[in-house]
Amino acid sequence: MGMENAGRVLVFAGLGIALLGAVLWFAGGKGWLSWLGRLPGDIRMEGDKGGFYFPVVTCLLVSVVLSGLLALVRKFFG
């Protein structure tokens, strides 16, 4: 992959991440995104002095989606 292709991929990846961030920022916790971060399998422990939360299944889902998107980017720009 040449430097110009790598730059193009980084620009599109950055734009995609910014768009996803904007969607999560404005629609997070409302409507169709309220399930994100609260899937079955996400670990949540709360006690008297604090708590611990690790969204295992949400991380796996995001990883699968991003891997698919990056595979498409590689196919069309690589």
N, C-alpha and C positions, 0 to 999 in steps of 0.2 A: 504494500500500500504506500503510495507516494505521500509526501507531506501535504499536498493540497487536498487529497482525499481524507487524510487524517484530520485536517483542520475542518473540513466540511462535516465530517461525522461528529466532531466535538461541538460544533456550532448547533447542529440539529439536536444532539443529545441535551445540550444545555437549554435550548428552547423548549424541548419536551419536558425536562425536569421543572423549568420555570412555570410552564403551563399547568403541570400536575400540581405544583405547589400552590398556584393561584386557585385552582379548583378546590383543593383540600382546605385552603384558608377560608374561602368564601362559603363553601357548602359543608364544611366539616361539622359533624354532629347533627346535621339536619337531613331529613329525607332519606335519599337512597345511599348516602355515605355513612349513615349512623352505625352500620354494622362493622365498618372498618376499625380494627383495633379491639373488637369484642367478639371475635370468632371463637367457636368451641376449640379448646386446645391452647388458647392463650393463658399464660400463667399469671395469676393475681393472688397475692397474699397480703393481708392487712392485719396489723396488730395494733396494740395500744400506742406504741411510740412511732409508728410509721408504717410504710408498706413497700412492697416490691411488685413490679409489673413488668412482664416480658411477653410481648405478643409473638409467640413462636409461629403459630399458624399464619398470622398476618404477614410476618417476614417471609415465610415460604411462598405465600401467594404473590407478594410483590416481587420476589425473586423470579418466579416462573414468568410473570408478565413482562418484567424487564428483559429477561433472557430472550423471550419471543420477539420483543421489539428490537433488540439489538441484532438478532438473527435476520430480521427483515431489513434493517439498515445495512448490514453486511452484504446481503443479497443484492440490494439495489445500488449501493454505493461502493461496494468492495471489489 
